[in-house]
Amino acid sequence: MKKSQFAEELYKRYGFVTRARGPFLYTKKNVRITDLYQENGRAILGWDAGSAYTYFKNFITKGLMGSFIAEDKARIQKAVYLLLESKRQIFYFYSKEDALKAGLNFSLENTSVYLPWNKENKKWDQVDSIIITPPLPWTDNLYLLAVKEEICQACPNLETFTSKAQKIPFALEAALTRAIYDLIAALKEREEKDWFIYDPVLTKYWERKGPYLYPKIPQEKYDDFVLHCLDLGIAINPSYNCPSIVPYGADKGNFTKLKNSPFTF
């Protein structure tokens, strides 16, 4: 199901979304939706974006939203260094395809998409180029490519490989930097105990890896399952090929309706 269709289905059932906070969406019809979609992972730290929003607002008030250079990338590079435990050069792209293509140009055999709490690949410092989806819910088309510094320095085709890289406003870069620091803090706070408590209901429909939920539902029935969950006040990822996310800060009661109204597949 397309993202736009999913938004229309949500609107038809519950009206406008009037507020989004934490793992919940609040609607015009006074219904609170439990959000497992989380804007495809961009709202994994919550819809209010925490201190990142404050940074964004503060720099907007200074007018730092232009194409001019307001500061070098030292701050964002330091944040990514702490996240990935390796020195990186940073490039921004407005599509995942462009970011992935550039990453593969740098390292065909050792490029990966970053997933926080990914238990299958803990050693991110050993990955040459990494595509990061910013943990900011209002950056719909922004992707970050982090390439090992020594690879960039030795690359004779750096400008060609990054020809589609973008310059983003400093206010947005500052918010992104703060969001990465918030993610680093969350990585230390959130753990298995925050996710497995929902397993009795969720693992009937998904295979869970950390907070990520991969559907067990057959693909041909997945759209029906998306609508079934939406009827029960639960928003899941409308794309079969992208995981839903266990909502941090919810409680078991948020899934009572799904438990009492199971989906048959």
Disulfide bonds with the S-S distance in Angstrom:
none
